[in-house]
Amino acid sequence: MATIMADAAAANSSKPERDARLASSEPGHVAPGEIALGVIIGRTSEFFDFFVFGLACVLVFPRLVFPWAEPVTGTLYAFGLFALAFVARPVGSVLFMAIDRRYGRATKLTIALFLLGLSTCLIAFLPGYETIGHWSAVLLGLCRIGQGLALGGAWDGLSSLLALNAPKNRRGWYAMLPQLGAPVGFMLASGLFAFFVLQLSDADFMGFGWRYPFFVAFTINVVALFARLRLVATEEFRRLLEADELEPEPVIETVRASGRNILVGAFVPLACYALFHLVTVFPVSWISLFTGRSVGEFLMVQFAGAVICTMTIIMSGLIADQIGRRSTIAIAAALIGLFALGSIIAPLLFGDSMPGQTIFVVVGFALLGLAYGQSSGAIAENFGTKYRYTGSALTSDLAWLVGAGFAPLVALYTSSHLGLPWVGVYLLSGAACTLGALGLNRRLGVSA
């Protein structure tokens, strides 16, 4: 039966897959290194789109879309729009899984990545409040929802080609490879914004400079699309599909069969997901609103932090192969908890303390890489073969929504009204949830 379903999916998406095979040097097969590269490119495109929007929520949208509000309030409104994508993402997963079952994985990915690139690129043409009034915020919100729907559809299960079929003593290494797309995507986004902020006058940046990173998004997504289609055309992917390891199952059936695993799995990576936007998007808002430090220069510090994050992601793979993924995540969560306690006792992002701000970014990115490097593999192994694809997608959607979607909004609101130590409290709660979920995961008998 699985073979029949796989053949039907292949037939429905034969044109995209045939084009992908023609681009391959060896039709129907690619080397493991090429699979890893394709997965990293795909993840990079997704994170680039999201980070470009997140940075613009601080540097552009408060003045372009919400000029009538005072700066902090305008930024909070922008962060509210930022969260829309994380709310829309589970809806996109459900919608595009239906497309996957009916028309095949290649068709699903083509629609999703074009929607992602188009939603991001259209923001480059966004008129401001002075031109169309409140419709500017409405159009921006619609584009953000489009990004969220597309990201739900971009879930491809291709990381299974690396992690789930790797040798047992190398699963940590292969699980971390797709995660490299996050720091690379941030480096591209922060580097572009830093260049335009530092090289252009404020008037030129607000007039046209900020729009270029959104233009770049469409090109990156086209490259990512062909990289992913090439993987969908491989025999490795076809074998997993025939074994039901990458076959989408109905969402309601998956929730009924694996609802407990979805809920517990969503809290396992909460520490790193909470930290995710607390070292990328939120610090830029604090620097911009409450300090005299150059935003462009701070973005370059974050660029360096993302390089460190890349290194610690790689380290997480080496460590996980020695002590296990669950232990690696637990250690990282404990370290994040200590980092949060330090932020509560002596908040590093305080006033114009440039050394403190730099330490916060460097240490935060290092811990983020260590925790994030193994988060994907831990989620996937919560499920049996039949529900792994759909269950992993829903778990990831819920984890990002709870852990990261509202993090910049909560962090800026609490820090501006109650003080910076409350950001540490928020992060500490994420670390506690991760450690609690890992303990419950162990009681349920799921290996990670």
N, C-alpha and C positions, 0 to 999 in steps of 0.2 A: 504493500500500500504506500509506504514511504517513497519507494522508487517511482511509483506512478505519479505521486504528488510532485516529486522533484522534476520528473520529465515534463509535467504540465507547466510548472513554473519556468523551466528552461525554454519551453516552446513559446510561452507568452512574452518572454524577454529576450528572444533570440537575436533580434537586431542589435540592441546595445551590447550584448555579450559577444556577438560576432565581431563587432567593431573593436571591442576590447582585445579579443584574441588576435586580430590583425595587427594590433599595436605591440603584441608580445613577440619577443625574439624566438620563443618556443611555444607554439600554440597550446593552450590548455594547461600550461604548467609554468610556474615561476619558482625561483629559488627562495628559501626561507628568508634570506636577507632582503630580497625584493618585497616579500610579504610584509616584513617589519617596516620597511620604508613606506610602503603604501598605507599601512595603518597609521603611522606617525603623521604622514601628510594629511590624511583625513581628519585626524584629531586636531592638527594645527589649524586647519581652516575653520573648524567649529569654534575653537577658543579665540582665534583672532577676531572673528566677528563679534563675539561676546565682550571681549576686552576693549575693542574699539568703542563699542556702545558704552561700556562702563566708564571709561576714561572721559568720554564726551559728556556723560552725566555730570561730571565735575567741571570740566573746562569749557563747555559750550552751551549745553541745554539750559542751565539756569539763566543765562543772559539772553539766549536766542528765543527760547520758548516761554520762559517764566520771568521776563524782565520786570514785571509788576510786583513780584515778591522780593522780600529782602533776601540776600545771598544764601543764608542757611536754609530758609524755608524753600527757596527755589531749588536748592540741591536736594532737599528731602523729597520734593515733588518729582524730581528727575529719578531719584532712587526708587520711588514708587512705580514709575514706568519700567525701570530696570527689572523689578520683580515680576512683571507681567509675563515675561518669557518663561520663567520657571513654573508659573501657574499653567501656562498653555502647553508646556512640554508633555505632560502625561496625556493630554487630549491628542496631541500630535502622534504619540506612540500608538494609541488606539486606532486612530484614523489610518496611519500608514501601515500598520500591521494588516488591516483589512485589504489595503492595496497590494501588500506583499503576497497575501494568500491568493489574491485573484489574478494579479498580473506579473508577479515575480519580483525578486530582490533587486534586479538591475533597474526595472522601471521605478520602483519605490525610491531607490537612491537618486536616480536622475531627477525626479520631481522634487525630492526633499532638498538636495543640494542646490538646485536652481532656485528654489524658493528661499533658501537661506541666503544665497548670494544676492538675489534680487531684493529681498527685504532690507538687507544691509546697504546695498548700493543706492536704493531709492532715498535713503536718509540723506545722502549727499545733495539731493535736490530739495531738501525740506525748506519751505519758506518759514520765516520767523513770525513771532507774535505781532510785530509791527506791520506785517503784510496781510496776514489772514486771521489775526486774533487767536482765539482759543482753538480754532481748527488746527493750528500748528501742533498743539499737544495731542489732539485726537489722531492726526495722521502719524505722529511719532509713536503713539501707543499701538496703532494698527501694525506698523512696521515691526515693532517689538514683539507683538503677538505672532506675527509671521515668522520671526526668528525662532520663537519657542516651538511653534508647530513643526517647523522644519527640523529643529534639533531632535525632536522626538522621532521624526521619520528617518533621521540620519543614523539611528542605532542599527548597526549592520551585523553584529556578532562576529566580525572578522578577527577580533582579538582572540576568539576561540581557536583560530588557526595557529596561534602562537602559544597560548597558555595551556589549554586543555589537552593538547596533543604533544606537549613537550615532555621530555624525560622527567621523572618525578624529582630528580635532584637538580633540575634546571627550571622548574615552574615559576619560581620567584623571579628569575631573570627575564623570562618571556612575558610574565605578567606586567612587568614594569615598562616594557618597551612602548606600548600604546600611550602610556601616561606622559611620555616625553613631549607629546603635542601641546600640553598645557603651557610649560615654560617657554617653548619655542613660539607659540602663538602670542604670549604676553610680550616677549622680546620684540617681535615684529610690531605689535600695536604700540608699546611704550616708546620704541625707537622712532617710529614715524611721528608720533605726537611730540616727542622731545625735539626732534629736528625742526618741526614747523613752529613750535613755541619759542625755541631759541633763535631761529633765523628770521622770523617775520615780526613785524610790529604787531601790537595787539589788534589794531584795526584790520590789518591784512589777514591775520589769523582768523578773526571772527568773520571776515568777509568771504574768504575762499580757502584759507589754509587747512582748516579743520575738515573740509570736505574730502580731501584727497585720500585719507585712510579708508573712507567708506567706498571710494571708487575701487581701491585695490582689492577689496573683499571679493568682488565678483570674479576677478581673474584667479585669485587663490582657490576659490570654490570650483571653478572649472577644472583646474589642475587636479584638485582632490577628487573630483568626480571621476575622471579618467583613471586615476590611480586605483580607486575603489572598484570600478567596473572591471579593471584588469584582474583584480583578485577574485571577483565573483565568477569570472570565467575559468578559474583554475579547477583542476581535478580534485585538489585538496578540499576546496569549498564544496564541490559536488558530493564528495564522499560524506562529509559531515551532514549535508542536507539530507542525503539518503538514509543516514543513520538517525535522523530526527533530532540531531544536536543543534541545528540552526533553523528548525521549522517553527514558524510562529503559530502559537496555539490561541484559541479564543481567550480574551482577557478575563471574562467572567469565570470560565472553567479554570484558568490559571489561579485566580484569586481564591476560588473555593478549594483547590487542591494544595496551594502553597502560600496562602495568605499569611500564615505565621512566619514563614521564612522571609516573605517580602517585608513585613513589618520589622522583624529583628534585623534583617540585612540592611535596611535603610538607616539604622542607627549605628551600624558598625563603623562607617567612615565619617561619622558626624564631626569628630574633632578636626580632621583635615579640611572638611568642607566648610566648617565655621571659620577656620583660619584662612581659607582660600581668598575671600574678598577682604579680609581684615589686613592682609599684607599687600594687596594689589590695588583695589579701588578705594577703600576707606581712607588709607593714609594720605592719598592725593587730595581728598576733600579736606582733611584736617590741615594739611600744609597750605592749601589754597585759601582756606577761610580764616585760619587762626594764627598763622605764622608769617614771617616776612621772607621765608626761604623761596628761592627760585623754583617754580614748579618744573621747568624744563630740566634743571640740574637734578632735582629729586627723582624725576622719571629715569634719568640715567643711573642713579643709585639703585632704583628698582630693577633696571635692566641687568645690572651686575648681580642683584639678588636672584633674578631668574636664572642666571648662569649657575649660581650656587645651587639653586633648586634642581637644575638638571643633573648636577653632580650627585646630589643626595638621592635623587630618584634612582640613579644607576647604583648607588651604594645600597639602596633598599633591596634591589634584586639580589645582590651578592649576599647580604645579610640574611634575607628570607630563605635562601637556599641552604643556609647553615643552621638556622634556628627555627624556621617555619614562618609562614605568613602571619598567622594569628599572633605569635609572639612579637614579630616585628611591628605590627600595628599597635599592639598593647604597649610596647616600649615607647613608640612614637607618641601615642596618646598621653602617656604619663609625662613625657617631656613637654608636650604642649600644655598639660595641666600645670607643670612647674613654671613654664613661661607665662601662663595666664596669672598665676599667683604673683609672680614678679611684677607683672603689669598692674596688678591691684595695689601692691604695696608701694611700688615706686614706678608710676607710669612713665615709660620712656618717651612717648610722644608728648612732651610737655613744653609749651611755649616755643621758644626759638632754640631749643637745645639740639643743635645739628648732630652732635655725636650720638645723643640718645635716639634721635630719629633714624640715623643710619644703623645703629645696633638693632633697633626694632625690626627694620627691614631685613637685614642680613640674617639674623637669628630666625626670624619668622619664616623666611623663604627656605632656609636650611631644614627646619622642622617640617614645613609643608611638603618638601620633596620626600623626606623619609616616610611620612605618613601616607601621602598620596600615591607613592610608587606601588603599593600593594593593595590599594583599596578596591580596584576593579576585580582582581583575581579572587579576593575574599567574597565579593558579592556573587560571582558566578558559581562558586562551589556550594552555595547554599541550596542549589536546586538539583533535582534529578535530571536525567537526559531529556525527557519529554518537555519539561517546562522551563528549561534553562534559558532559552533565548528570550521568551516573553517575560519570564519572572525576573531575569537580570535587568531587562529594560525598565520594567515597572519599579523595581527596587532602586535603580539609579535615579529615575525621575523623582521618586519620593525623597531620596536622600538629598538631592540637589535642592529641592523645594524647601525642605525643613532646615537643612544646614547652611545653605549658601544664598538662596534667593532673596531673603530679606536682611541678610547680614549687614550690608552697607547702610540700609535705612535704619536698622535698630542701633547700629554702632554710632552713627552720626547723631541720632536723636538723643540717645542716652548720654553720650559724651558732651554734647552741647548744652544739655539741661541738667545733668547730674554729675558730670565729671568723667574724665578718662578712665578711672579705675573700674567703672561699670562695663567698659569694653572687655576688660579682663574677666569680669564675672560671667559675661556672655560666653567668652571662649572657654572658661573653666567648665561651664555647663555642657558644652560640646564634648570636652574630654571625658567628663563623667559619664555621658551617654554612651560613648564609644566603649569604655571599659565595662560598663554594665551590660551592653549588648554582646560583647565578646564573652562575658561570663555566662550569659543566657544561651548564647550560641553553643558553648561547650556543653551545657546541660542538655541541649537538644540533640547533641551527638553529631554536629556538623563539623567536618574537618575544614580547616582553612590554612 
